[in-house]
Amino acid sequence: MGAPVLASKTTATSSKKLSLKEKMSYGLGDVGNGLMFDMGQIYLLKFYTDVLGISSYWAGLVFLISKIFDAFADASVGAFVDSRTNISKRGKFRPFILWGSIPLAILTVVSFLAPNFSDNGKIVWAFGTYMAFGLAYSIVNIPYGSLSAAMTQNPVERASLGSFRAIGSQTALLIAGVSVIPIVLHFSDHKTGYIVAVSIMALFGVVFHYICYHNTNENIVRQPKKEKIPLSVLFKSLLSNKPLIVLCFVSLFMIAGSNLRTAVQLYYLQYNLNNQGLMAILTFLSIGLAILGSMFIPALVKRIGKKKTFALGLIIGISADIVNFVLPTDTTTFLIAFSIGSFGLAFAMGLPWVMVADAVDYHEWNSGERTEGVVYSSYSFFRKLAQALAGFIPGVALGLIAYVPNVQQTSETLLGLKGLMFIVPASLNIIALIILVLFYKLTDAMYRKIVDELKERNSNNKPDLA
């Protein structure tokens, strides 16, 4: 049984059925996030090395330091959101999505400027602009991620929200992957091409954020306390949230693998497959199948549960990566295996958003405090560490495998690129799978019991002293 409840009453039913419009609008919010965030994850490393003109080592270090900074920014934003006592009629989370999207769009574009500075000046510029972008992204993304836990506690509805978010994320990848490189290549000056392409993505990102804000509602609302809880107490209480801790470590390895592959895939297409323009076809196939895979999440969760669905997705993704590394480099077999892997990994990539929302309820049940922002930002902290590793590892690894920009690579370098593309992500996903299977203990039956107890507590508005 959890600790005594301290939270105030719920202002709306926690099991509210969500409309299709609400679910789609929430998913579109992650399209808006992705159209700006994915610019950095997919294209910025190559922009740094080939357009801005800094070394792969320094480019990797920019990702490492900036993402560590972002991780602490996430924690600070989450704590700030939960500590607010003056909640407007717009809600606890939605105003950040509304007002934060424009500064985020501006800084997305600024990150892809290539000023004619000295070598050291370019490095300082890269650090400054990407760290500023990361802070702006935290201000929008932490409230957005926390919003799902405030929309419903219905397990099926929550799984459906996770599915729509996963579809939104994959849709953003599809748009970015299909559109950006053709726009860049349309201009003889790639500096101009990147600015035009990224500006278009950022503009649409703002539009989708507004749709998310306008068409969603916060249905799980606790009356804010008059006294503020010290941040040290909030974060210390997270140590008792075992499902959250396990999920954080699972995602640390899984997201690191996924983002590492994303960071090096342009290099793989250009040098191993000799077809940089294949990016559009690759993205269309793999992301299209990932969107299809995300649609299966609610049905699979209902049939076999969240944990088994998560594990199944990781197994499919690991198998596809191993096949692609073992088989000779060939465009057709690469596309087939990579697309199958993308289909399976959609299960694993979509479910953390559902399971973090479950961890919010577990935290309230266990500690008496409903702190969506702190719980979600703690999870996001580990995601940012994963992104830091994913940005730093390929930057350093490119140097170790003797990569030289814009020349024919040696056979050893090509093998190294293939390993970075497949073996390293597969290895990281294997670690994630082991942690998930052995240590994640929040079963679906236990979660249903937690929700029932929370409903009883908050309907009576009395401490549960049992």
N, C-alpha and C positions, 0 to 999 in steps of 0.2 A: 504494500500500500504506500502511496506517495506521502509526502510531507503535507502539513496543514496548508490549505489553500489560502492565499492572500489576495488573489485577484478579485476584482469587482464583477458585477453581473455582466452577462452577455446581452448586448442590445438587439441582437437578431438571432434567429435560429441558426445553430451551428451546422445543421445538416441540410441547409437550403440547396435546392436543385438550381444549378446554374443554367442559364439560357445558352443556346448555341452562339448568340451574339456576344455574350460575355466571354465565353471560352475562346472564340476566334479573336476577339479584341485583345485578350491577354496574350495569346500567341503572337499577335502582330507586334506587341510590345517587344518581344525578343527578336522579331525581324528588325525593328528599329535599333535595338542594341547591337545586333550582329552587323548591320550595314556600316556601323562605325568601328566596333571592336575588331571585326574580322579584317579590316584594312591593315591594322597593325600585325595581327597574327599571321596573315597570309603573305603580305607584300612588303612589310616594312624592313625586314632583314635584307631582302634583295635590293630594296630601294637604298638602304644605307651603304651596301657594298658596291653597287653598280651605278648609282646615280649621285647620291650625296658624296660618295668617295671616301668612306672610312674603312678601315680594315675589318675583316670578319671577327677578329678578336674583340675589338672595341665595340662592334655592333652587338656581339653576344653579351658583352659586359653591360651595355645599355639596357638590354632586356633583363638581365639578372638583377641589377641594382634597382631599376624602375619597378619591376614586379614585386620585389621585396618591399619597396616603399608603398606600392599599391596595397599590399597585404595589410600593412599597418593602417593605411588610409581606410580600408574596408572596416577594420575593427573600430576605428574612431567614428566613422559615419554611422555604423550600426548602433554604437552606444549613444550617439547623439540623438538618433531617431527615437530610440526607446526612452530616453530621458526627458523628452519634450512633454510638458504638461498642458500647454496651450494648443490643443488639437482643433483645427478649423473644421468647418462643415465639409470640406473637401476630403477629409480623412487624415490618417496618420502617415500614409505612404504615398498616395497619389499625387500630392502637390510637388514632390521631388521629381516625379516623372514629367510633370507639366513644365516646371520652371527650369529644370536642369538640362533639358535636351538641347537647347540652343547653344549654351556655352560648350557643351560636349561636341556638337557639330563643328563649331568654329575651331576647337582645338584638334579635332580629327584632321581637318584640312591643314592646319598649321604644322602638324607633325610631318607632312609630306612636302614641305617647302625645302628647297636646297639652296640656301644662301651661299654666296661666293666668299666664304670665310677661309681663314687658315685651317690647317689640319686640326689643330687643337680647338679652334673656334667651332669647327663642324662637330667635334665630339661633344663639346659643351652644349651646343645647340640641340643635338640629339637627346642628350640626357634631360635637358630642361623641358623641351617640348613634350617628350614622351611621359615624363613624370607628371606634368601638368594635365595631359590627357588622362592619365590613370586616375588622378584625383577627381576630375570631372566625371569620369565613368563610374567611379565608386558612388558618387552622390546620386546618380540616377539608378544604377544597377542594384545596389543593396536594398533600397525601398521596393524596387520592382520585384526582386526575388522574394522579399518578405511578404509581398502582397498576397501571394497564393495561399499562405497559411491563414490570412484574414478573410478569404473569400468563402471557404467552406471547410468543414471537417468530415464531410461525407467521403469515405475511402474511394468509392468508384468515381465520384465527381472530381476528387483530387487527382486520381490517376489520369482522368480525362484532361484536366488542366496541364498535368505534366506532359501528356501526349501532345497537346496543342503547343506547349512551349517548345518541345523538342522539334515539332514540325516547323515552328517559327524560326528556330535557330538554324535548322537545316535549309530552310528557304532562303535565309539571309546568305548562307554560304553558297547556295546555288546562284543567287543573283550576283554576288560578288565574284564568284569564280567564272561565271559566264561572261560578265560585262566588263570587268576592269581591264584585263589585258588587251582585249580588242580595242577599247577606247585609247589606252596608252599607245598601242602600236599604230593607231591612226595618225598620231602626231610624230613628225620627224624628230622633234625635241621631246624626249621622254619626260623631262621635268614638267613641261606643260601638260603632257598627257596624264601624268599622275594627278596633278592638281585638278584637272577637269573631271577625271573619273571619280576621285575621292569626294569632290564637292557634290557631284550628283548623288552619290551614295549617302552622304551626310544629310542632304536636303530631304531625301525620302525617309531617312531615319527619324528626323524630327516629326514628319507627318505621321508615321506609324506610332511614335510615342504618344502623340496627341490622341489618336484613335483609342489607344489602350487606356489613357487617362479618362477619356470621355465616356467610355462604355463599360467600365468595370465598377464594382462597388465593394466596400469593406463591410462584410457581414458579421465577422467575429470581432467584436469591439469590447475591450475592457475599459472601464472608467479609469483615467490616469490617477495615480496616487499624488497626494499633495507633497509628500516628502520624496526626495530623490534618493535612489539607492546608489551607494558608491560603486564606481566602475569596477573596483577591485573585487567587490562582493559579487557583482554580476558575472564576471569572467571566472571567478573561483567556483561558482556554482555549476559552471559548464563542465567541470572535471567529473561531476557525477553523472553526466549525460553520456553514458557509454555508447548508445547507438550513434550519436552525433560524432563521437571521437573515431569510432570504427569507419563511419562513412567518410570522414575527412581524410583518413589515410588511404582508403580505397580510391577516392577521387584524386588524391595527390598523385598516385602512380598512373591511374587511367588517363587523367587529363594531361599529364606530362607526356605520355606516349602519343596521345592524339595531336596535341599541339606541336610536338617535335616533328611528327610526320607532315603536318601542315606547313611547317616552316621550311622543310627541305624538298617538298614535292615539286616546286618549280625548277629546282636544280636537277632533280631526277628526270623530269620531262625534257629539259633542255639538253642534258648531256648523255643520259643513259638511253633515252628513247629518241633523241634528236628531233624533238617536235615540241617546242615551247607552246605553240598554238593549240596543242592537245588539251591544254588546261580547261578550255570551255567544254569540250566533250567529256573529259574526265569528271568534271564537276557536275555536269548535267546527269550523267549516269549514276555516279556514286551518291550524290545528294538526293537525286530523285528517288532512288531505292531506299535511302535513309529516311526520307519523308514517309514512304510507304511502310517501312518498318516501324516508325513511330506510331502509325495508326493502329498497329497491333497491340500496343502496350496495354490499353484498358482490358482487352479481351484476355490477354495472357495473364495479367495480374489477377483477374477474376478467376481464371482456371487454375493457375499454379502458384500464384502469390508473387510478391514483389522480389523477394530474394532469389528465387529460382529463375524468374524472368531476367533479372540482372545478370546472374551467372551464365545463363544460356547465351546472352548477347556477347559477353566477354569470350566465351569459348568459340563462338563463330568467328569473331574478329581475330582471335589468336590464330586459329586454323588458317584463315585466309592469308594472313601475313607470312606464315611459315611456307605456305604453298608458293606465294609470290617470290620469296627469297630463293627457294630451292630450284624452281623452274628457271630455264634460261630466259634472259630478258627478251620479252616479246610483247608488242603492244596489245594484241588480242587477249592473250592469257592474263596479262596484267589487268586489263579493264574488267575481265570477268571475275577474277578472284577479288580484286579491290572492291567491286560493286557488291559482291556477296558479303564481304567483310563490313562494308558500310551499312548494309541492311541489318546485319546482326548487331553491330555496335550501337545502332539506333536504340535498341532496348536498354542497353547499359547507359548510354548518354542521356536518355530522357528520364530515367527513374530517380537519379539523385534529387531532382527538384521535388518529386513527390515525397521522398524519404526524409529530406530536410524538413519539410512541412510536418511530417510525422514526429520528427525530433522536437519541433516546437511544442507540440502537444505533450510529448513525453516529458519535456522540461517543465512545463506548467504542472503536470501531474506529480512530478517528482520533487520540485522545489517550491511550488506555489507561485512562481513568477511567470507571467506570459511575456516573453521578451523576443519577439520575432526578429527584430533588427540585430540583436546581439548573437542569437543562434545562427541566423543566416550569414552574418558577417564573419563569424568564426569559421563556418564552412567555406566561405569565399576566401578567407585568409589562406587556407590550404590550396584552393584553386590557383590563387595568385602565386604561391610558392611553386606550384607545378608549372605555371606559365613562365616563371622566372627560369626554372631549370630548362624548360623547352626552348626558351630563347637563347640561353647561355650555351647549352650543350652543342647545338649545331654550329654556333659561331666558333667555338673552340675546336670542335671536331672537323670543321672545314679546313682549319689550319693544319690539324694533325694528319689529314688525308691528302694534304698538299694541293688543295683546291686553288686554282688561279682563275680570276674572273675572265670571261669572254675569250677563252682559248679551248682547244681540244684537250680533254682531261686524259690522264694516263689510266691504264687498266686498273691499277691499284686504287686510284681515286674513284673510279666508277664503281668498284666493289664496295668502297667505303660509303659512297652515296646510297647504294642499294641496302647496305646494312643499317644505315641511319633511317632509311625509309620503311624497313620492314622488321628487322631483327630487334632493334632497340625498342620500338613500340610494343612488339609481341612480348618481350621479356617483362616490360613494365606492366602490361595487362595480366600476365601470369601472376605477378606479385599481388596485384589488386584482387584477382580471383581468389587466391589463397586466403587473404585477409578477410574478404567478404564471407567465404564459406565457413571459416573457422570461428570468427569472432562476432558476426552480426547476429544478435539474439532477439531483436524486436520483431516477433512474429506477427502475422496478420491477426491472429486470435488475441494476442496480448494488446495490440493496438485498439481493437474493437472494445476491449474491456476498459482501456484508458479513456477512450472517448465517452463511453457510457458513464464512467465515474465523474468525468469533468462536467458532463451535462447535469448530473445530479447535484454536484457541488454548486455550480453557478445558477441553477434554477432555484436552489434554496438560499443562495447567497450566504452560506454559513460555513465556518471552518470544518473541514473533515478531520476529526481528531482520532479516528479509528486507528 
